[in-house]
């Protein structure tokens, strides 16, 4: 049986992300190169996803925001890219999976993350 470890939600205005992206160091610290070629609405959604993940996990636990890269699965659903460091942190916390849902309209992006506890 799995339990919910944590949940997180975040909403961000696209104009705020657009302003932040003008600072190259910000973009390099937060986003993977593959993310930075996406439309602004998608980049904003990925920022909201990172913020929601941090809330669901109760902090970064040694991760950087860049290590919470978001990609679409083969079915088109968004998910976090599981690198060794992310996988290690999730295992240490007892999190089996991060569920991600993102949505955006003309002005804002919202992301919702559920951190599912590992099956015992």
ABEGO torsion letter per residue (X at the ends): XBBBABBBBBBBBAAAAAAAAABAAAAAAABBAAAAABBAAAAAAAAAAAAAAAAAAGEAGGBBAAAABBBBBAAGBBBBBBBAAAAAAAAAAGBABBBBBBBBBAABBBBBBBBBBBBX
